Amino acid sequence: MFNVLIVDDEQYAIDALVQCVNWKSCDISDVFSANNAEEASKVLERNGVNIIICDIQMPGMNGIEFMENIIGIYHEIQFIFLTAHMEFEYAQKSLELGCYRYLLKPVEIERLEKIITELVLKLNEIEDHKFYEKNYDIYQNAISRLLQKDKRNTTQKQAVILDKKTSNQINVEINDSTAVMAVKNYILTNYASDISRGVLASLVYLNESYLSRLFKKTTGISISDYIAIVRMDKAKELLLINESITDVASSVGYSHVAHFSKMFKRGEGISPKEYRKRELLRLRFRGMGQ
């Protein structure tokens, strides 16, 4: 399970989140709190924190400055900004820094719980990927040492045969769940690239058809649908920081803006341009109402 730190200069806002959010259902074990950036830094020194839910306008260092200060130290902490003030520059800067979500108060608890749950799934995938890489590297290093030892006692032809056998052994070590996790993490990292089934299959040493069936069985969706979901989620973030539709399309892996617009509308029900207009108007309207 993961830990959360809530940073807000208004204690009642912290209390409301602590009491109203069903943290256990979001796979959160401990919830810490701080009333300013200085207190928050001390909490981080004493405790392992995975997610920070942070206000922006606070006495002293604001939330954006706080994030800038700590992301260089705590690289893997994810930020959710929750603020009563809609300022486009803050929203733009927070997304540029890599915050997971920028939300306006008052936020619906169910929506916040959904976002936290999505973020926890992302963190789980990152941890699984690290575990996979660590153990895969250990396995490869061990095999490499055995190869070097055996090659000293074999002919070159025998060594080649041994290499092939070793490769097969490595393939066997990658089980189905690990393969799906590795594919998902590759997509999350390389969504802007041209991702083919062949590339993904070679990544996990599986047949393309088998990988497609395995992914669908494990996740409930196809590989192509998962790629589209990841790309559209990122596109929705980029559309709010005033990039052109063409630039957004290119940034999430689409070389043709018409195809991007078609895929976006299929998933969201509206065009990228309409989505941007709707969301910016909604943010500004809610900000004016605070």
N, C-alpha and C positions, 0 to 999 in steps of 0.2 A: 504493500500500500504506500501511498504518497502523502506528503505534508504540504500544507498551505500556509502562507503568511498573508494576512490582511493588513494593509497599510492605509490609514485614514485618520485625519486630524479630528474627525467627528466620532466620538466614542459610540453614540447611538447607532451610527451607520455600521460600525463593526459588530455591535451587539445584535443588530437585526440579521446580519448575514450568518453570524455564528449560530443563532437560534433557529433561523428559518430554513437554511439549506440543509438538505439531508446528506450530510457529508459521507456517511457510511455507504450509502447507495452509490456515491460517486467514487468509491474506493479511496477515500481520504481518511487517514488515521488520526493525524494531529493537526489542529488549527491554531496557529500563533497569531499574535496581533501586535501592532505598533502604531503610535500616533504621529510619527514623522520619520523622515529618512534616517536620521541618526539612530533612533531606537531600532528601526528595522535592520540597520547594519549590525547592531549588537546581537539581534536575534539570529541573524545569519551566521555570525561567528560561533554561536553556541549550539545551533540546531541544523539538521539537514532539511532544507526546504527545496521543494520541486516547483511549486507554483506560487507566484505572487499576484494577489488581487490588490491593485493599487489605485488610490485617488491621484489626481494630477495636481490640483491646486491645494498646496499645503504650506504652512509656515516654514521658512527656510528653503531647503532644497525641494523643488517640485518633483512630481512623479517621473517626468521625462528625464530630468537631470539624474535622478536616483537610478533609473534604469541604465543610463549611459555610464554611470560610475561603476555599477556592479557586474554588467554583462562581460566585462573583460576578465573578471575574477571568477565569477560563477557562470561558466559558459552555458550550462545546460538548464538554468532556471528559465521557466516560461512566464511571461507577463500577460495578465488580463487587466486592462485599464477600465476603471469604473468611475465615471466622473459626472458631476452635475453641470459642467460647463462645456458647451459645444464650441470648440475653436478648431477651425480647419487645419491650422498650422500644427497644433498638437496632434491631431489625428494622423496627419501626414508623417510627422516625425516619428510617432510611435510605430507606425507600420514600417517605416524605413529601418528602424532599429530592430524590427523582428518581433514585435509583440503579437500575441496570438489573437487577441480580440480587443476592440476599443468600443466600450459600451456606455450608454448614457443612463444616469439615474433618473427615475427609479427603474430598475430592471426587474422583469418578471423572474421570480425565483425558479420556475420551471425552465425558463430559457437559460439562466445561469447554470443550473444543474446539468443541462444538456451539453453546454459548452465545456464545463469542467470534465464531464465524462468523456467527451471527445478528446480532450487534451490528455487525460489519463491514458486513454488507448494509444495515443501517439507516443507518450512517454514509455509505455510498456513495450511498444514496438522498437523504440530506440534502445532500451535496455536489452531486449532479446537479440537485437542485431549485434550489440557489443559482445554479448555472451557467445553468440555464434562465431564472430570474427576471432575472439580470443581463443576459443577452443579449436577452431579450425586452424589457426596459425600454429598453435601448440602441436596439433596433430601433424601438420605438414612438416614442422621442424623436426619432430621425432622421426618421421619417415625419411626425411632428408639425411639425418645422421645415420640411419640404418643403411641407406643407399650408399653413402660415402664409404661406410665400413665394408659393405658387401662388394662394392666395385673394386676394392683393392684386391679382392680374392676371386674375381670373376673376369672372364673375357669381356671385350666391348659388346659383343653380341648378347651375352648373357645379361649385361647391365641394361641394355635396351629393353629386354624382356622384363626385367625386374621393374624398370620404370613404368611399363604398361600395367603390370600387376598392381603397383602402388597406386597408380591413377584410379584403377578400378576400386581399390580399397577405400580411397578417399570418397569416391562417388557413393559407395554404400553407406558411409558414415553420415551423409547428409540425408536426414529423414524427411518425410513429407512436410511436417509442420515447420521445420526449420527452412525448408525450401520456400514455402509460401511466405514466411516472415521475411526472408531475404529478398524475395521479389517485391513485396510491398515497400520495404525500406529503400530498395533501389529506385522504385517509381517515385517515392516521396522526395528523394534527393535529385533525381534526374528528369523530373516531369517536363522540363523545358527542352529536352533532347528528343530525337526521333527514337522512340522505344518500340522495338519489334519483338514478336514472340521468340524469334531466334536468339536475340540478344539475351532475353530473360532466361530462356531454356539453357543456354550455354553457361549462364551465371551459376546455375544450380545443378548443372550436369544431368539434365533430364530431357527426355523427348518432348518436343513442342506440344504435341497432342495430349500427351499424358499430363504435362504441366497445366494446360488449359483446363482439363477435366478436374485435376486436383484443386486448382485455385477456385473454380466455381463451386466445387463440393465443400471446400473449407470456408469460404467467405460468403457464399450465396450470390455472388455477382461474377461476371466475367472479367478477365484481365482488362479488356478494352474499356469496360464500364468503370472499373476502378481507376484507370488512368484518367478518364474523362472527369470523374468526381474530384480527384486531386487537382487537376488543372483548373476546373471551374471554381473550386474553393479559393485557390490562389488568385484567379482572375477577379473574383469579387473583391478581394482586398485591394488589388492594384487599381481597380476602377474607381476607388474612393480617394486615390492620391493623384488624380488628375492626369494620368498618362493617357495618350491617345489610344483609341480602340485597336489600331494597327500595332502599336507598341505592346499593348497588353496581350494581344494574340501571339505575337512573337515571343514574349516573355514566358508564356505557358506552353510553348511547343507547337503552335499552329503557324505554318508558313503562309496560309491563305486566310485573310480576315473573314471572307464570306463563309468558309467552313467553320471557323471559330464562332461566328455569330449564329450559325445554324445549330451548332452543338450547345451553345449557351442557351438559346431559346428553347431547345428541346428539354434542357434540365430545369430552367427557371421559369419558363412560360412567357418571358419577355426578352427583348433584345438587350445586348450589353448597354447600349445608349439609354434605353428606357430604365434599366436597372440603376445605372449611375444617377440619373435624374431623380428617380424615386427615392433612393437611399439618401442622397445629399439633401433633398428637400425635407425628408423625414428627420434627419439629424438636426438640420437648422431649425425646423419647427419646434422640435422637442427642446433644443437649446434655448430658444426664445421663451419657452414656457416655464423655464426653471426660475 
